[in-house]
Structure formats: structure tokens, C-alpha cells
Amino acid sequence: MHGKKISRLKEKSIDELSHEDIVRACEENYINYWRCVGRSPNADFSEANGITRCITGIHQDVFNVVLRCDLEGEDIEEKIDRAIQEFRARRVPLLWHTGLTSRPRDIGKYLEARGFPHDYDLAAMAVDLSSIGDSMETRGSIYVKQVETEAECAHWAECLVRSWESPSDTLRWMQDNACFNLRVEKELGLNLPRRMYLGFLDDRPAGACMLAWDDEIAGLEMVGTVHQARYKGVGSALVFKALLDAASMGFQFVVVLATVEGVRLYEKCGFKKFGKLPEHSMDFSKS
């Protein structure tokens, strides 16, 4: 793990880890998810020159990110400027994360000096899987299934796009990316470490969730519920299904980076806060 390696993390309980360990695990899981996204030609993922980043071209900041940096020497400003220029040249929004795995630790000050305000913090959260039980009470009109077909992939993406109020071209981009489309994954000869879940309310697709993992960490990504179905139990059912699968794989805990709006849902599912992931942003699509 970048900065601080934790051995046999998969086998450790939350009680055996520090808050910083868990925050780092949240960051690592997020980066692993973007590696999956970057396996397709329509996403430009790179871990070069001390910058880990992904550019998709979608005009929404969450789809164009600097995930981590490891910068040293007297030319830190120049390296930051070169990284920023990639996003500016493509005229897309940029979201730069400045978490515990980034160096220098005061990278946020360099970004603020370049007009990138610190405008948001994601909550780094985790849940002990031994505490979730093996069943969850849901309303009869709600059910969740793992995505297995092309049609379900399309419904899954539609739920995310509607939930996140993403630009209209996001749906086509998702359908062309192996991380979100099982057919494309197969055509590219990939076997990506993720599962997608589709939630239904009254037999209609209403929510989406992804479980992504590597050998050490499992985490939730791409969680969303369409507006008409919110606060009715769809999100909780999706999260619980993913947690059960993670437990069956032998993981002791699951992590998530939560928005302010999402914290309540995850706390309801047993997650606790352990720290935060600061974000700096600028929208080059308007420049």
C-alpha cells in the first residue's frame, strides 16, 4: 500500500487497524476501481510522473480525477501544472483528491495557490462484516440481484446516470466501458474484480451499486438510487447484498468513500466514520 503497507489486510478486523489505516484502505479501493475503469479504451488512466489520474471526457467532475500524487523535489509546482494542463487541454472538470496516500502532505496548499479551492470532503467509512448478520428485513416490493445480462447492465447504468444527474453522453460512455458492461468486458478478454448489483422497486430498476476488490480490500463504489425511489429501502438493500458477498469472499470489513448525502445511508447499514478524503476542483469545461 502506498506510503504504508499493511500486511494481510484482508484478514484483519477493524479493531486491529488505526483510523489512518482505514482511510488509506478507502483511498486504495477507490484507485483500484479506477484501474478497472481504465482497462477500456474510452478511459485514459495513468500512473506516471508521480500522478495517478483518470480522464474520461465526461463533463462532470467525478469522472475526471487525480487520485493520488507522489511528488518530490524543487519542481513540484511544475509537475502539478503539467498534470493540470492535461485536463485543461481536454476542457473537462477536474477533481483532485489530496488524501493520506499523497505526497507532499501539504499538496492542497499548492493546489489552492493555483486556484483550486478545497471545496468538499468525502467521509472515509468502514463496516465490520461480523456485525451485519445474514438477513435484512425489506419491503416486499424491493429486491436486489447481481447484474448478469446486457439488459441489466443498461438498466444499472441508467440508474446511476439518473441518480447522479450526469450529462446525457454518460450512458453511452458507460455502455462502452468494460467496468460497466459485461459484454465489453468479455470482448476485451478481461476478468475485472467487481460485481454490479441492481435494485428494484415495484419490479422497476431503481438503484445501482458496485462491489470492487483486490487481494486485500473490498469496497463499495458507484452507489445511487433514482430520485423517485429514495428513502424507501432500495439503497440499504443494495448495500446489504454487496456486504454479504464480501463476507462470503473472506473479507473482514468493507470500505466506502461517502458523500454528505450518503453518510446517513451507510450509517444505517452499520458503517462508521474514520476520517476524510479532501477534494479540490476546477471546471475547465467553462474556460
C-alpha positions in Angstrom: 0.0 0.0 0.0 1.4 3.4 -1.0 3.1 5.2 1.9 2.4 2.5 4.4 2.0 -1.2 3.6 -0.4 -3.1 5.9 0.3 -6.9 5.7 -2.6 -9.4 5.3 -5.2 -6.6 5.5 -8.0 -8.8 4.3 -7.7 -10.9 7.4 -7.6 -8.0 9.8 -10.7 -6.7 11.7 -11.4 -3.0 12.0 -10.3 -3.2 15.7 -6.8 -4.2 14.6 -6.4 -1.2 12.4 -5.9 2.5 13.1 -8.1 5.2 11.7 -5.4 6.1 9.2 -5.1 2.5 8.0 -8.8 2.5 7.2 -8.7 5.9 5.4 -5.8 4.6 3.3 -7.8 1.4 2.6 -10.7 3.6 1.3 -8.3 5.5 -1.0 -6.7 2.3 -2.3 -10.0 0.8 -3.1 -11.1 3.9 -5.0 -7.9 3.8 -7.0 -8.4 0.1 -7.7 -11.9 0.9 -9.0 -10.5 3.5 -11.4 -7.9 0.9 -12.6 -10.8 -1.2 -13.7 -12.4 1.7 -15.5 -9.1 2.4 -17.2 -8.9 -1.0 -18.8 -11.2 0.2 -21.6 -10.1 2.4 -24.5 -12.6 5.2 -23.6 -10.9 6.0 -20.3 -7.4 7.4 -20.0 -5.9 6.0 -16.8 -2.3 6.7 -16.0 0.2 6.2 -13.1 3.1 8.1 -14.5 5.3 11.0 -13.4 4.1 10.8 -9.8 0.5 11.3 -10.8 -2.3 8.7 -10.6 -5.2 10.0 -12.6 -8.1 9.1 -15.0 -9.7 11.3 -17.7 -13.0 10.2 -19.3 -14.1 13.3 -21.1 -17.5 13.3 -19.4 -18.4 16.8 -18.3 -18.9 16.0 -14.7 -16.1 16.3 -12.1 -16.5 12.9 -10.6 -15.4 11.4 -13.9 -12.1 13.2 -14.3 -9.9 12.8 -11.3 -6.4 13.0 -9.9 -6.5 10.2 -7.4 -3.0 10.4 -5.8 0.3 12.1 -6.3 3.8 11.4 -5.2 5.8 14.5 -5.9 9.2 15.5 -4.6 12.0 18.0 -5.3 12.1 21.6 -6.2 9.8 21.3 -9.3 6.6 20.2 -7.5 4.8 23.3 -8.9 5.8 22.4 -12.5 4.7 18.8 -12.1 1.3 19.9 -10.8 1.0 22.4 -13.6 1.7 19.7 -16.2 -0.9 17.4 -14.6 -3.5 20.2 -14.6 -2.8 21.0 -18.2 -3.9 17.6 -19.3 -7.4 18.4 -18.0 -7.4 22.0 -19.2 -6.4 20.9 -22.7 -9.4 18.5 -22.9 -11.7 21.1 -21.4 -13.1 18.9 -18.7 -13.8 19.4 -14.9 -11.0 18.2 -12.6 -11.4 16.7 -9.2 -8.1 16.4 -7.3 -8.1 14.2 -4.2 -5.5 15.0 -1.5 -5.6 12.0 0.8 -3.2 10.3 3.1 -1.5 8.4 0.3 -0.5 11.6 -1.5 2.8 13.4 -1.1 3.7 16.1 -0.2 1.2 16.1 2.6 0.5 19.8 2.1 -0.3 19.3 -1.6 -3.6 21.1 -1.0 -1.8 24.4 -0.4 -0.1 24.1 -3.8 -3.5 23.5 -5.5 -5.1 26.4 -3.7 -2.3 28.7 -4.9 -3.3 27.7 -8.4 -7.0 28.5 -8.0 -8.2 25.0 -6.9 -10.3 25.6 -3.7 -10.7 22.9 -1.1 -14.5 22.6 -1.5 -15.5 19.2 -0.3 -14.6 16.2 1.9 -15.7 12.7 1.3 -16.2 10.7 4.5 -13.9 7.6 4.8 -16.1 4.9 6.3 -16.0 1.2 7.0 -18.2 -1.6 8.4 -17.2 -4.7 10.4 -18.8 -7.6 8.4 -19.1 -9.7 11.6 -21.7 -7.2 12.8 -24.2 -7.3 9.8 -25.9 -10.7 10.3 -27.1 -12.8 7.4 -30.5 -11.3 6.7 -32.2 -7.9 6.3 -35.8 -7.1 6.5 -37.0 -5.4 3.3 -40.4 -4.4 1.9 -42.0 -6.9 -0.4 -41.7 -4.5 -3.3 -37.9 -4.3 -3.1 -35.4 -6.9 -4.3 -31.8 -6.9 -5.5 -30.0 -9.1 -8.0 -26.4 -9.3 -9.3 -26.1 -7.9 -12.8 -25.7 -10.8 -15.3 -27.1 -9.7 -18.7 -26.6 -6.9 -21.2 -30.1 -5.5 -20.5 -29.3 -5.4 -16.8 -26.0 -3.6 -17.5 -28.0 -1.0 -19.3 -30.6 -0.6 -16.5 -27.7 -0.4 -14.0 -26.1 2.4 -15.9 -29.4 4.2 -16.4 -30.0 4.2 -12.7 -26.6 5.7 -12.0 -26.9 8.4 -14.6 -30.4 9.4 -13.3 -29.3 9.3 -9.7 -26.2 11.4 -10.3 -27.9 13.7 -12.8 -25.0 13.1 -15.2 -24.7 14.5 -18.7 -26.6 12.7 -21.4 -23.5 11.2 -23.0 -22.6 9.4 -19.8 -24.9 6.5 -20.5 -23.2 5.7 -23.9 -19.8 6.1 -22.3 -20.7 3.6 -19.6 -22.0 1.1 -22.1 -18.7 1.2 -23.9 -16.6 0.6 -20.8 -15.9 -2.9 -19.6 -16.2 -1.9 -16.0 -19.9 -1.3 -16.5 -20.8 -3.6 -19.4 -20.2 -7.4 -19.1 -20.3 -7.8 -22.9 -17.4 -5.3 -23.4 -15.5 -7.0 -20.6 -15.8 -10.3 -22.4 -14.9 -8.9 -25.8 -11.7 -7.4 -24.3 -10.8 -10.7 -22.6 -10.9 -9.2 -19.1 -11.9 -10.6 -15.7 -12.5 -7.5 -13.6 -12.6 -7.7 -9.8 -16.1 -6.2 -9.3 -19.7 -7.1 -9.1 -22.6 -4.9 -10.0 -26.0 -5.0 -8.3 -29.3 -3.7 -9.5 -32.1 -2.8 -7.1 -35.8 -3.0 -7.9 -38.8 -1.2 -6.5 -42.2 -2.5 -7.7 -40.4 -4.5 -10.3 -38.7 -1.4 -11.8 -35.0 -0.7 -11.8 -34.4 1.9 -9.1 -30.9 1.7 -7.8 -27.3 0.6 -8.5 -24.2 -0.4 -6.5 -20.8 -1.9 -7.2 -18.5 -4.0 -5.0 -14.9 -3.7 -6.1 -11.9 -5.5 -4.6 -8.3 -6.6 -4.8 -6.5 -9.3 -2.7 -6.6 -7.1 0.4 -9.5 -4.6 0.3 -13.2 -4.7 -0.7 -15.2 -1.5 -1.1 -18.4 0.0 -2.4 -18.4 2.2 -5.5 -20.9 3.7 -7.8 -23.9 3.7 -5.4 -27.0 5.5 -6.4 -30.8 5.4 -6.2 -33.2 7.2 -8.6 -34.9 10.2 -7.0 -38.4 8.6 -7.0 -37.2 5.6 -5.0 -35.1 7.3 -2.3 -35.8 6.8 1.4 -37.7 3.6 0.6 -35.1 1.0 1.4 -33.6 0.4 -2.0 -30.2 1.8 -1.1 -29.9 -0.3 2.1 -30.9 -3.4 0.3 -28.2 -2.9 -2.4 -25.5 -2.2 0.2 -26.5 -5.2 2.3 -26.3 -7.6 -0.7 -22.8 -6.3 -1.5 -21.7 -6.7 2.1 -23.0 -10.3 2.2 -21.0 -11.1 -0.9 -17.8 -9.5 0.5 -18.2 -11.6 3.7 -18.5 -14.7 1.6 -15.2 -13.9 -0.1 -13.5 -13.8 3.2 -13.2 -10.1 3.8 -13.5 -8.9 7.4 -14.6 -5.4 6.6 -15.8 -3.2 3.6 -14.9 0.4 3.0 -16.6 3.3 1.2 -16.0 7.0 0.5 -19.3 8.7 1.2 -20.8 12.0 0.1 -22.5 14.1 2.7 -25.8 12.8 1.4 -24.7 9.2 1.5 -23.4 9.1 5.1 -26.9 8.6 6.6 -27.4 5.5 4.3 -24.1 3.9 5.3 -24.5 4.6 9.0 -27.9 2.9 8.8 -26.1 -0.1 7.3 -23.5 -0.2 10.1 -20.7 1.9 8.7 -18.7 4.2 10.9 -16.6 7.3 10.0 -12.8 7.0 10.3 -11.6 10.1 8.5 -12.0 12.1 5.3 -10.7 12.5 1.8 -10.3 16.2 0.8 -11.2 17.3 -2.7 -10.1 20.3 -4.8 -11.9 21.1 -8.0 -11.9 23.4 -11.1 -14.1 23.2 -14.1 -12.1 23.7 -17.3 -15.1 23.0 -19.5 -16.2 26.6 -18.9 -12.8 28.2 -19.5 
